[in-house]
Amino acid sequence: MHVNKHSWAKGLTTCLFLSAFVSATQAAGFRELYSEAQANDPQYAAARADRQAAETLIQQAGGQLLPQVSASGSRIKNNLDNDVKLGSSLGTRTTTYDFISKNASLNLNMALFRPQLWLALTQSVAQVRQAEGAVRQAEQDLILRFSQAYFDVLLAEDTVRLAQEQKAAVAERLRQAKRYFEAGVGTITDVNEALARFDVVAAQELAAINILEIRRRALEITVGRFDENIDQLGDRLALDLPSPASSEAWQDFAVANNPQLKVREAALEVAEQEVHKNFAAHLPTVDMVASRSRQENPGYTTIDTTNWTNMFGVQVNIPIFSGGTTQGRVNQASFNRERSRYELEATRRSVTLSIRQEYLNVINGVAQVKANEQAVRSNELALYSAQRGQEAGVRTSFDVLNAQSLLYTAKRDLAQARYAYVLARLKLRSAAGLLGDEDILLVQSWLGNDVATSPADSKKTKTAN
């Protein structure tokens, strides 16, 4: 079968163009953007680098307990004049020695009793735990910052869309008022009221567009790139109450998992070990020492002589008086330990308060969403009644305009309540130390390309189907 090369190339070009167009217009997913934010966020990267630096402390502290081996050597050129007085009549005899001295040694030192080194090892383990908690906290902070920026953009987009819809509705109302006035069945007051409302809505639209641009740039800073088309929060949002349904249970989760508490607990342990480590400076130290050295031409009287020296023994160092420096360091470390203890208690109280607030925010968020859904339905009915009333001559154009304004305000409040509910759920799990990738997947399951509709719109769609 003969294939037309030109038609094949044309078809391939068309397919590539359509694929590129679909890729360009496909909405960016919540999970996809979070992965990019995780890879590009400098705060999260700094926390990970800090943890990697802390992990080297264990190796450093443990290495101090192992044998320390060193080698040294020197090569020195000597030029020496030796003057010998022979007597008052014979004068002085000068002899010049020109030789090279060579020295080399291999030294071994191993700590036998050094409490400071063992305490430093224990302290380094606590410092690693502290850095790991900081990374976990940075990860949760990133999720919250990204989610806040993401839903701020969605709310700004909803505000612009609702402003444009309201502007179109008011514009239609203005055209209708002008037609009625020209036909002699309307008044100039109706025209002026519609025109004034149109100008207000137009100004609100401009302000909403400006806020949307700012919110998009804030999301760009978090993610690392700009994307105008992102997934919307559709009707798949699950309005679930907190589980378990007890703030005390969530507080127990927080005590066991909250990364801020873990960081403070590790910081307190580091401070405790610092007190013990400084106090250990009062104690004697015992080291095993050994060396083997070689000296060639050690002096002008031993030219052409080589000495070998072997040494092995135990070295004890007993601190007696340091002028109060050692005790001053102990006192300073003790005060720092008390500060860490107070900081831990302050963090515990803050986390407890945050748990209670976010727990109530989730419960209140469910009620707010449902109440705003009912408000949208009520305002849609009120707008319908105002329009029918105007047609019957018992309501004015001003009443219709007010009903339209209240409806769009209710729709905006509903969108805001939905986003606030999602963020409250994330903040509750963050306060409990449970926020992670599974929450990203859950939020992604609520998102889609469809724009959230009002309850009445959803009902109409289901009825039509």
Summary of the structure (lengths in Angstrom):
residues: 465
radius of gyration: 39.7
end to end distance: 46.7
largest distance: 149.5
contacts: 1357
relative contact order: 0.13
helix: 69%
strand: 16%
